[in-house]
Amino acid sequence: MSGTAGLAPEFDVSEWIGGPPDLSLAELRGKVVVAYAFQMLCPGCVAEALPQARRLAAVFPREMVAVLGLHTVFEHHEAMMPLALRAFIQEYRIDFPVGVDRANGRELPRTMARYRMQGTPTILMIDRAGRLRRQHFGHVDDIALGAEVMALVAEAASPQAAAGAPAGRGCTDGECAA
């Protein structure tokens, strides 16, 4: 985990489902944030990422770790409208906030482009200070993910965290380095 100490770019969402309507990364500072970028029609998202997100949300106290979903549609737009997403969230018993990544015409959705995501599922890990510390495309083993989250939770008490430990992929001014 290396890079600059810039803040993770805010998510650009058209709405939040299952959370406050104006949820922001800034208001979540002080907590570790683990966000799962997904699509309803993505097999890896449905089979692995979202169940993992539910397990993570069940294991870590919400006062310490905020688990978020980011529905980022870059294909099959007609099938994945917010109404269908609400039914999906209910059917899969997703009990953490899910943001709808703001469409950007024919381009990638705004948050997906801002973070330069390769596709879905993508996991974003943001430390208590609001810095992007890890971005991973694809599946991450539960034990490895839990260890990384716990390390970020424990960092708050370390001298390095107080001194501003380096962030992940070099995010500054609303953009992330590849």
PyMOL commands that place a pseudoatom at each C-alpha (Angstrom):
pseudoatom trace, name=CA, resn=MET, resi=1, chain=A, elem=C, hetatm=0, pos=[0.000, 0.000, 0.000]
pseudoatom trace, name=CA, resn=SER, resi=2, chain=A, elem=C, hetatm=0, pos=[1.836, 3.063, -1.215]
pseudoatom trace, name=CA, resn=GLY, resi=3, chain=A, elem=C, hetatm=0, pos=[1.031, 6.379, -2.846]
pseudoatom trace, name=CA, resn=THR, resi=4, chain=A, elem=C, hetatm=0, pos=[0.010, 9.867, -1.767]
pseudoatom trace, name=CA, resn=ALA, resi=5, chain=A, elem=C, hetatm=0, pos=[-2.049, 10.907, 1.210]
pseudoatom trace, name=CA, resn=GLY, resi=6, chain=A, elem=C, hetatm=0, pos=[-4.879, 12.466, -0.853]
pseudoatom trace, name=CA, resn=LEU, resi=7, chain=A, elem=C, hetatm=0, pos=[-8.495, 11.876, 0.032]
pseudoatom trace, name=CA, resn=ALA, resi=8, chain=A, elem=C, hetatm=0, pos=[-10.535, 9.301, -1.858]
pseudoatom trace, name=CA, resn=PRO, resi=9, chain=A, elem=C, hetatm=0, pos=[-12.806, 11.010, -4.384]
pseudoatom trace, name=CA, resn=GLU, resi=10, chain=A, elem=C, hetatm=0, pos=[-16.442, 11.368, -3.337]
pseudoatom trace, name=CA, resn=PHE, resi=11, chain=A, elem=C, hetatm=0, pos=[-18.910, 9.029, -4.994]
pseudoatom trace, name=CA, resn=ASP, resi=12, chain=A, elem=C, hetatm=0, pos=[-21.113, 10.720, -7.599]
pseudoatom trace, name=CA, resn=VAL, resi=13, chain=A, elem=C, hetatm=0, pos=[-24.445, 8.968, -7.135]
pseudoatom trace, name=CA, resn=SER, resi=14, chain=A, elem=C, hetatm=0, pos=[-27.934, 9.833, -8.334]
pseudoatom trace, name=CA, resn=GLU, resi=15, chain=A, elem=C, hetatm=0, pos=[-29.485, 8.326, -5.186]
pseudoatom trace, name=CA, resn=TRP, resi=16, chain=A, elem=C, hetatm=0, pos=[-28.807, 6.180, -2.141]
pseudoatom trace, name=CA, resn=ILE, resi=17, chain=A, elem=C, hetatm=0, pos=[-31.039, 3.183, -1.467]
pseudoatom trace, name=CA, resn=GLY, resi=18, chain=A, elem=C, hetatm=0, pos=[-31.191, 1.992, 2.138]
pseudoatom trace, name=CA, resn=GLY, resi=19, chain=A, elem=C, hetatm=0, pos=[-29.233, 4.893, 3.564]
pseudoatom trace, name=CA, resn=PRO, resi=20, chain=A, elem=C, hetatm=0, pos=[-29.409, 8.628, 4.105]
pseudoatom trace, name=CA, resn=PRO, resi=21, chain=A, elem=C, hetatm=0, pos=[-30.138, 10.481, 0.845]
pseudoatom trace, name=CA, resn=ASP, resi=22, chain=A, elem=C, hetatm=0, pos=[-27.021, 12.632, 1.162]
pseudoatom trace, name=CA, resn=LEU, resi=23, chain=A, elem=C, hetatm=0, pos=[-24.508, 10.024, 2.366]
pseudoatom trace, name=CA, resn=SER, resi=24, chain=A, elem=C, hetatm=0, pos=[-20.910, 11.035, 1.669]
pseudoatom trace, name=CA, resn=LEU, resi=25, chain=A, elem=C, hetatm=0, pos=[-17.425, 9.723, 2.278]
pseudoatom trace, name=CA, resn=ALA, resi=26, chain=A, elem=C, hetatm=0, pos=[-16.677, 12.938, 4.176]
pseudoatom trace, name=CA, resn=GLU, resi=27, chain=A, elem=C, hetatm=0, pos=[-19.372, 12.145, 6.744]
pseudoatom trace, name=CA, resn=LEU, resi=28, chain=A, elem=C, hetatm=0, pos=[-17.990, 8.604, 7.124]
pseudoatom trace, name=CA, resn=ARG, resi=29, chain=A, elem=C, hetatm=0, pos=[-14.500, 9.791, 8.126]
pseudoatom trace, name=CA, resn=GLY, resi=30, chain=A, elem=C, hetatm=0, pos=[-13.482, 8.139, 11.352]
pseudoatom trace, name=CA, resn=LYS, resi=31, chain=A, elem=C, hetatm=0, pos=[-14.725, 4.786, 10.044]
pseudoatom trace, name=CA, resn=VAL, resi=32, chain=A, elem=C, hetatm=0, pos=[-13.097, 2.355, 7.665]
pseudoatom trace, name=CA, resn=VAL, resi=33, chain=A, elem=C, hetatm=0, pos=[-15.189, 2.263, 4.477]
pseudoatom trace, name=CA, resn=VAL, resi=34, chain=A, elem=C, hetatm=0, pos=[-15.395, -0.850, 2.317]
pseudoatom trace, name=CA, resn=ALA, resi=35, chain=A, elem=C, hetatm=0, pos=[-17.349, -0.223, -0.873]
pseudoatom trace, name=CA, resn=TYR, resi=36, chain=A, elem=C, hetatm=0, pos=[-18.358, -2.879, -3.370]
pseudoatom trace, name=CA, resn=ALA, resi=37, chain=A, elem=C, hetatm=0, pos=[-18.904, -1.687, -6.944]
pseudoatom trace, name=CA, resn=PHE, resi=38, chain=A, elem=C, hetatm=0, pos=[-21.288, -4.140, -8.602]
pseudoatom trace, name=CA, resn=GLN, resi=39, chain=A, elem=C, hetatm=0, pos=[-23.932, -4.762, -11.251]
pseudoatom trace, name=CA, resn=MET, resi=40, chain=A, elem=C, hetatm=0, pos=[-27.046, -6.869, -10.753]
pseudoatom trace, name=CA, resn=LEU, resi=41, chain=A, elem=C, hetatm=0, pos=[-26.296, -8.930, -13.871]
pseudoatom trace, name=CA, resn=CYS, resi=42, chain=A, elem=C, hetatm=0, pos=[-22.649, -9.579, -12.999]
pseudoatom trace, name=CA, resn=PRO, resi=43, chain=A, elem=C, hetatm=0, pos=[-22.280, -13.264, -11.993]
pseudoatom trace, name=CA, resn=GLY, resi=44, chain=A, elem=C, hetatm=0, pos=[-19.166, -12.619, -9.865]
pseudoatom trace, name=CA, resn=CYS, resi=45, chain=A, elem=C, hetatm=0, pos=[-20.949, -9.802, -8.051]
pseudoatom trace, name=CA, resn=VAL, resi=46, chain=A, elem=C, hetatm=0, pos=[-24.025, -11.886, -7.234]
pseudoatom trace, name=CA, resn=ALA, resi=47, chain=A, elem=C, hetatm=0, pos=[-22.184, -15.111, -6.372]
pseudoatom trace, name=CA, resn=GLU, resi=48, chain=A, elem=C, hetatm=0, pos=[-19.166, -13.731, -4.493]
pseudoatom trace, name=CA, resn=ALA, resi=49, chain=A, elem=C, hetatm=0, pos=[-18.902, -9.976, -3.915]
pseudoatom trace, name=CA, resn=LEU, resi=50, chain=A, elem=C, hetatm=0, pos=[-22.347, -9.168, -2.500]
pseudoatom trace, name=CA, resn=PRO, resi=51, chain=A, elem=C, hetatm=0, pos=[-22.490, -12.195, -0.172]
pseudoatom trace, name=CA, resn=GLN, resi=52, chain=A, elem=C, hetatm=0, pos=[-19.011, -11.218, 1.036]
pseudoatom trace, name=CA, resn=ALA, resi=53, chain=A, elem=C, hetatm=0, pos=[-20.178, -7.642, 1.622]
pseudoatom trace, name=CA, resn=ARG, resi=54, chain=A, elem=C, hetatm=0, pos=[-23.113, -8.948, 3.671]
pseudoatom trace, name=CA, resn=ARG, resi=55, chain=A, elem=C, hetatm=0, pos=[-20.738, -11.109, 5.756]
pseudoatom trace, name=CA, resn=LEU, resi=56, chain=A, elem=C, hetatm=0, pos=[-18.376, -8.186, 6.283]
pseudoatom trace, name=CA, resn=ALA, resi=57, chain=A, elem=C, hetatm=0, pos=[-21.249, -5.944, 7.390]
pseudoatom trace, name=CA, resn=ALA, resi=58, chain=A, elem=C, hetatm=0, pos=[-22.378, -8.643, 9.841]
pseudoatom trace, name=CA, resn=VAL, resi=59, chain=A, elem=C, hetatm=0, pos=[-18.902, -9.153, 11.358]
pseudoatom trace, name=CA, resn=PHE, resi=60, chain=A, elem=C, hetatm=0, pos=[-17.668, -5.594, 11.899]
pseudoatom trace, name=CA, resn=PRO, resi=61, chain=A, elem=C, hetatm=0, pos=[-19.572, -3.092, 14.044]
pseudoatom trace, name=CA, resn=ARG, resi=62, chain=A, elem=C, hetatm=0, pos=[-21.124, -0.295, 11.978]
pseudoatom trace, name=CA, resn=GLU, resi=63, chain=A, elem=C, hetatm=0, pos=[-19.510, 2.239, 14.301]
pseudoatom trace, name=CA, resn=MET, resi=64, chain=A, elem=C, hetatm=0, pos=[-16.088, 1.043, 13.067]
pseudoatom trace, name=CA, resn=VAL, resi=65, chain=A, elem=C, hetatm=0, pos=[-16.653, -0.121, 9.476]
pseudoatom trace, name=CA, resn=ALA, resi=66, chain=A, elem=C, hetatm=0, pos=[-19.112, 1.219, 6.918]
pseudoatom trace, name=CA, resn=VAL, resi=67, chain=A, elem=C, hetatm=0, pos=[-19.949, -1.248, 4.152]
pseudoatom trace, name=CA, resn=LEU, resi=68, chain=A, elem=C, hetatm=0, pos=[-21.413, 0.354, 1.038]
pseudoatom trace, name=CA, resn=GLY, resi=69, chain=A, elem=C, hetatm=0, pos=[-22.617, -0.835, -2.327]
pseudoatom trace, name=CA, resn=LEU, resi=70, chain=A, elem=C, hetatm=0, pos=[-22.114, 1.121, -5.530]
pseudoatom trace, name=CA, resn=HIS, resi=71, chain=A, elem=C, hetatm=0, pos=[-24.326, -0.001, -8.390]
pseudoatom trace, name=CA, resn=THR, resi=72, chain=A, elem=C, hetatm=0, pos=[-22.298, 1.053, -11.406]
pseudoatom trace, name=CA, resn=VAL, resi=73, chain=A, elem=C, hetatm=0, pos=[-23.957, 0.189, -14.707]
pseudoatom trace, name=CA, resn=PHE, resi=74, chain=A, elem=C, hetatm=0, pos=[-21.702, 0.192, -17.736]
pseudoatom trace, name=CA, resn=GLU, resi=75, chain=A, elem=C, hetatm=0, pos=[-23.643, -2.377, -19.807]
pseudoatom trace, name=CA, resn=HIS, resi=76, chain=A, elem=C, hetatm=0, pos=[-27.240, -3.660, -20.090]
pseudoatom trace, name=CA, resn=HIS, resi=77, chain=A, elem=C, hetatm=0, pos=[-28.574, -0.252, -18.988]
pseudoatom trace, name=CA, resn=GLU, resi=78, chain=A, elem=C, hetatm=0, pos=[-32.203, -1.054, -19.866]
pseudoatom trace, name=CA, resn=ALA, resi=79, chain=A, elem=C, hetatm=0, pos=[-32.327, -4.036, -17.496]
pseudoatom trace, name=CA, resn=MET, resi=80, chain=A, elem=C, hetatm=0, pos=[-30.748, -2.346, -14.498]
pseudoatom trace, name=CA, resn=MET, resi=81, chain=A, elem=C, hetatm=0, pos=[-32.885, 0.661, -13.665]
pseudoatom trace, name=CA, resn=PRO, resi=82, chain=A, elem=C, hetatm=0, pos=[-33.362, 1.838, -10.030]
pseudoatom trace, name=CA, resn=LEU, resi=83, chain=A, elem=C, hetatm=0, pos=[-36.749, 0.096, -9.755]
pseudoatom trace, name=CA, resn=ALA, resi=84, chain=A, elem=C, hetatm=0, pos=[-35.159, -3.251, -10.631]
pseudoatom trace, name=CA, resn=LEU, resi=85, chain=A, elem=C, hetatm=0, pos=[-32.270, -2.459, -8.260]
pseudoatom trace, name=CA, resn=ARG, resi=86, chain=A, elem=C, hetatm=0, pos=[-34.691, -1.894, -5.357]
pseudoatom trace, name=CA, resn=ALA, resi=87, chain=A, elem=C, hetatm=0, pos=[-36.264, -5.311, -5.984]
pseudoatom trace, name=CA, resn=PHE, resi=88, chain=A, elem=C, hetatm=0, pos=[-32.789, -6.877, -6.236]
pseudoatom trace, name=CA, resn=ILE, resi=89, chain=A, elem=C, hetatm=0, pos=[-31.687, -5.290, -2.942]
pseudoatom trace, name=CA, resn=GLN, resi=90, chain=A, elem=C, hetatm=0, pos=[-34.795, -6.607, -1.211]
pseudoatom trace, name=CA, resn=GLU, resi=91, chain=A, elem=C, hetatm=0, pos=[-34.524, -10.085, -2.755]
pseudoatom trace, name=CA, resn=TYR, resi=92, chain=A, elem=C, hetatm=0, pos=[-30.847, -10.446, -1.806]
pseudoatom trace, name=CA, resn=ARG, resi=93, chain=A, elem=C, hetatm=0, pos=[-31.430, -8.915, 1.650]
pseudoatom trace, name=CA, resn=ILE, resi=94, chain=A, elem=C, hetatm=0, pos=[-28.774, -6.259, 1.238]
pseudoatom trace, name=CA, resn=ASP, resi=95, chain=A, elem=C, hetatm=0, pos=[-28.945, -4.237, 4.436]
pseudoatom trace, name=CA, resn=PHE, resi=96, chain=A, elem=C, hetatm=0, pos=[-26.249, -1.639, 3.799]
pseudoatom trace, name=CA, resn=PRO, resi=97, chain=A, elem=C, hetatm=0, pos=[-26.573, 1.556, 1.730]
pseudoatom trace, name=CA, resn=VAL, resi=98, chain=A, elem=C, hetatm=0, pos=[-26.302, 1.201, -2.047]
pseudoatom trace, name=CA, resn=GLY, resi=99, chain=A, elem=C, hetatm=0, pos=[-25.522, 4.226, -4.192]
pseudoatom trace, name=CA, resn=VAL, resi=100, chain=A, elem=C, hetatm=0, pos=[-26.562, 4.391, -7.842]
pseudoatom trace, name=CA, resn=ASP, resi=101, chain=A, elem=C, hetatm=0, pos=[-23.503, 5.576, -9.771]
pseudoatom trace, name=CA, resn=ARG, resi=102, chain=A, elem=C, hetatm=0, pos=[-24.500, 8.617, -11.834]
pseudoatom trace, name=CA, resn=ALA, resi=103, chain=A, elem=C, hetatm=0, pos=[-24.828, 7.869, -15.546]
pseudoatom trace, name=CA, resn=ASN, resi=104, chain=A, elem=C, hetatm=0, pos=[-22.544, 9.772, -17.889]
pseudoatom trace, name=CA, resn=GLY, resi=105, chain=A, elem=C, hetatm=0, pos=[-24.163, 9.375, -21.305]
pseudoatom trace, name=CA, resn=ARG, resi=106, chain=A, elem=C, hetatm=0, pos=[-22.331, 6.734, -23.317]
pseudoatom trace, name=CA, resn=GLU, resi=107, chain=A, elem=C, hetatm=0, pos=[-19.257, 7.020, -21.103]
pseudoatom trace, name=CA, resn=LEU, resi=108, chain=A, elem=C, hetatm=0, pos=[-18.547, 5.001, -17.965]
pseudoatom trace, name=CA, resn=PRO, resi=109, chain=A, elem=C, hetatm=0, pos=[-20.641, 6.020, -14.945]
pseudoatom trace, name=CA, resn=ARG, resi=110, chain=A, elem=C, hetatm=0, pos=[-19.047, 8.934, -13.084]
pseudoatom trace, name=CA, resn=THR, resi=111, chain=A, elem=C, hetatm=0, pos=[-17.734, 7.214, -9.956]
pseudoatom trace, name=CA, resn=MET, resi=112, chain=A, elem=C, hetatm=0, pos=[-16.495, 4.243, -11.948]
pseudoatom trace, name=CA, resn=ALA, resi=113, chain=A, elem=C, hetatm=0, pos=[-14.566, 6.610, -14.226]
pseudoatom trace, name=CA, resn=ARG, resi=114, chain=A, elem=C, hetatm=0, pos=[-13.346, 8.732, -11.308]
pseudoatom trace, name=CA, resn=TYR, resi=115, chain=A, elem=C, hetatm=0, pos=[-11.773, 5.647, -9.703]
pseudoatom trace, name=CA, resn=ARG, resi=116, chain=A, elem=C, hetatm=0, pos=[-10.670, 4.207, -13.065]
pseudoatom trace, name=CA, resn=MET, resi=117, chain=A, elem=C, hetatm=0, pos=[-12.315, 0.884, -12.314]
pseudoatom trace, name=CA, resn=GLN, resi=118, chain=A, elem=C, hetatm=0, pos=[-11.689, -1.992, -14.708]
pseudoatom trace, name=CA, resn=GLY, resi=119, chain=A, elem=C, hetatm=0, pos=[-15.118, -3.539, -14.168]
pseudoatom trace, name=CA, resn=THR, resi=120, chain=A, elem=C, hetatm=0, pos=[-17.194, -5.243, -11.514]
pseudoatom trace, name=CA, resn=PRO, resi=121, chain=A, elem=C, hetatm=0, pos=[-16.878, -6.416, -8.870]
pseudoatom trace, name=CA, resn=THR, resi=122, chain=A, elem=C, hetatm=0, pos=[-14.410, -3.866, -7.540]
pseudoatom trace, name=CA, resn=ILE, resi=123, chain=A, elem=C, hetatm=0, pos=[-13.656, -3.385, -3.850]
pseudoatom trace, name=CA, resn=LEU, resi=124, chain=A, elem=C, hetatm=0, pos=[-12.569, 0.008, -2.533]
pseudoatom trace, name=CA, resn=MET, resi=125, chain=A, elem=C, hetatm=0, pos=[-11.043, 0.227, 0.947]
pseudoatom trace, name=CA, resn=ILE, resi=126, chain=A, elem=C, hetatm=0, pos=[-10.866, 3.692, 2.475]
pseudoatom trace, name=CA, resn=ASP, resi=127, chain=A, elem=C, hetatm=0, pos=[-9.137, 4.324, 5.787]
pseudoatom trace, name=CA, resn=ARG, resi=128, chain=A, elem=C, hetatm=0, pos=[-10.480, 6.319, 8.731]
pseudoatom trace, name=CA, resn=ALA, resi=129, chain=A, elem=C, hetatm=0, pos=[-8.798, 9.475, 7.417]
pseudoatom trace, name=CA, resn=GLY, resi=130, chain=A, elem=C, hetatm=0, pos=[-10.662, 9.167, 4.094]
pseudoatom trace, name=CA, resn=ARG, resi=131, chain=A, elem=C, hetatm=0, pos=[-7.745, 7.934, 1.961]
pseudoatom trace, name=CA, resn=LEU, resi=132, chain=A, elem=C, hetatm=0, pos=[-8.128, 5.180, -0.627]
pseudoatom trace, name=CA, resn=ARG, resi=133, chain=A, elem=C, hetatm=0, pos=[-5.869, 2.409, 0.619]
pseudoatom trace, name=CA, resn=ARG, resi=134, chain=A, elem=C, hetatm=0, pos=[-6.807, -0.471, -1.689]
pseudoatom trace, name=CA, resn=GLN, resi=135, chain=A, elem=C, hetatm=0, pos=[-8.704, -0.940, -4.910]
pseudoatom trace, name=CA, resn=HIS, resi=136, chain=A, elem=C, hetatm=0, pos=[-9.153, -4.482, -6.170]
pseudoatom trace, name=CA, resn=PHE, resi=137, chain=A, elem=C, hetatm=0, pos=[-10.925, -5.754, -9.278]
pseudoatom trace, name=CA, resn=GLY, resi=138, chain=A, elem=C, hetatm=0, pos=[-12.333, -9.253, -8.788]
pseudoatom trace, name=CA, resn=HIS, resi=139, chain=A, elem=C, hetatm=0, pos=[-12.697, -11.510, -5.786]
pseudoatom trace, name=CA, resn=VAL, resi=140, chain=A, elem=C, hetatm=0, pos=[-10.689, -11.161, -2.573]
pseudoatom trace, name=CA, resn=ASP, resi=141, chain=A, elem=C, hetatm=0, pos=[-10.516, -14.075, -0.134]
pseudoatom trace, name=CA, resn=ASP, resi=142, chain=A, elem=C, hetatm=0, pos=[-12.662, -13.507, 2.984]
pseudoatom trace, name=CA, resn=ILE, resi=143, chain=A, elem=C, hetatm=0, pos=[-9.797, -14.060, 5.422]
pseudoatom trace, name=CA, resn=ALA, resi=144, chain=A, elem=C, hetatm=0, pos=[-7.438, -11.743, 3.526]
pseudoatom trace, name=CA, resn=LEU, resi=145, chain=A, elem=C, hetatm=0, pos=[-10.118, -9.062, 3.298]
pseudoatom trace, name=CA, resn=GLY, resi=146, chain=A, elem=C, hetatm=0, pos=[-10.983, -9.372, 6.990]
pseudoatom trace, name=CA, resn=ALA, resi=147, chain=A, elem=C, hetatm=0, pos=[-7.311, -9.045, 7.909]
pseudoatom trace, name=CA, resn=GLU, resi=148, chain=A, elem=C, hetatm=0, pos=[-6.935, -5.917, 5.757]
pseudoatom trace, name=CA, resn=VAL, resi=149, chain=A, elem=C, hetatm=0, pos=[-10.045, -4.329, 7.232]
pseudoatom trace, name=CA, resn=MET, resi=150, chain=A, elem=C, hetatm=0, pos=[-8.889, -5.126, 10.765]
pseudoatom trace, name=CA, resn=ALA, resi=151, chain=A, elem=C, hetatm=0, pos=[-5.464, -3.642, 10.014]
pseudoatom trace, name=CA, resn=LEU, resi=152, chain=A, elem=C, hetatm=0, pos=[-7.139, -0.407, 8.899]
pseudoatom trace, name=CA, resn=VAL, resi=153, chain=A, elem=C, hetatm=0, pos=[-9.346, -0.392, 11.998]
pseudoatom trace, name=CA, resn=ALA, resi=154, chain=A, elem=C, hetatm=0, pos=[-6.296, -0.939, 14.232]
pseudoatom trace, name=CA, resn=GLU, resi=155, chain=A, elem=C, hetatm=0, pos=[-4.292, 1.764, 12.440]
pseudoatom trace, name=CA, resn=ALA, resi=156, chain=A, elem=C, hetatm=0, pos=[-6.173, 4.529, 14.218]
pseudoatom trace, name=CA, resn=ALA, resi=157, chain=A, elem=C, hetatm=0, pos=[-4.198, 3.832, 17.382]
pseudoatom trace, name=CA, resn=SER, resi=158, chain=A, elem=C, hetatm=0, pos=[-0.794, 3.586, 15.671]
pseudoatom trace, name=CA, resn=PRO, resi=159, chain=A, elem=C, hetatm=0, pos=[1.787, 6.405, 15.495]
pseudoatom trace, name=CA, resn=GLN, resi=160, chain=A, elem=C, hetatm=0, pos=[1.995, 6.015, 11.694]
pseudoatom trace, name=CA, resn=ALA, resi=161, chain=A, elem=C, hetatm=0, pos=[-1.728, 6.735, 11.314]
pseudoatom trace, name=CA, resn=ALA, resi=162, chain=A, elem=C, hetatm=0, pos=[-1.408, 9.890, 13.381]
pseudoatom trace, name=CA, resn=ALA, resi=163, chain=A, elem=C, hetatm=0, pos=[1.521, 10.982, 11.191]
pseudoatom trace, name=CA, resn=GLY, resi=164, chain=A, elem=C, hetatm=0, pos=[-0.458, 10.429, 7.966]
pseudoatom trace, name=CA, resn=ALA, resi=165, chain=A, elem=C, hetatm=0, pos=[0.542, 7.037, 6.585]
pseudoatom trace, name=CA, resn=PRO, resi=166, chain=A, elem=C, hetatm=0, pos=[0.596, 6.902, 2.787]
pseudoatom trace, name=CA, resn=ALA, resi=167, chain=A, elem=C, hetatm=0, pos=[-2.600, 6.113, 0.903]
pseudoatom trace, name=CA, resn=GLY, resi=168, chain=A, elem=C, hetatm=0, pos=[-3.281, 3.513, -1.749]
pseudoatom trace, name=CA, resn=ARG, resi=169, chain=A, elem=C, hetatm=0, pos=[-3.330, 4.205, -5.475]
pseudoatom trace, name=CA, resn=GLY, resi=170, chain=A, elem=C, hetatm=0, pos=[-2.609, 7.913, -5.493]
pseudoatom trace, name=CA, resn=CYS, resi=171, chain=A, elem=C, hetatm=0, pos=[-6.006, 9.631, -5.465]
pseudoatom trace, name=CA, resn=THR, resi=172, chain=A, elem=C, hetatm=0, pos=[-6.053, 13.414, -5.611]
pseudoatom trace, name=CA, resn=ASP, resi=173, chain=A, elem=C, hetatm=0, pos=[-8.470, 16.091, -6.753]
pseudoatom trace, name=CA, resn=GLY, resi=174, chain=A, elem=C, hetatm=0, pos=[-11.260, 13.652, -7.573]
pseudoatom trace, name=CA, resn=GLU, resi=175, chain=A, elem=C, hetatm=0, pos=[-9.155, 11.310, -9.716]
pseudoatom trace, name=CA, resn=CYS, resi=176, chain=A, elem=C, hetatm=0, pos=[-7.197, 8.115, -9.037]
pseudoatom trace, name=CA, resn=ALA, resi=177, chain=A, elem=C, hetatm=0, pos=[-3.943, 7.113, -10.675]
pseudoatom trace, name=CA, resn=ALA, resi=178, chain=A, elem=C, hetatm=0, pos=[-4.010, 3.858, -12.583]
for i in range(1, 178): cmd.bond("trace and resi %d" % i, "trace and resi %d" % (i + 1))
show_as sticks, trace
zoom trace
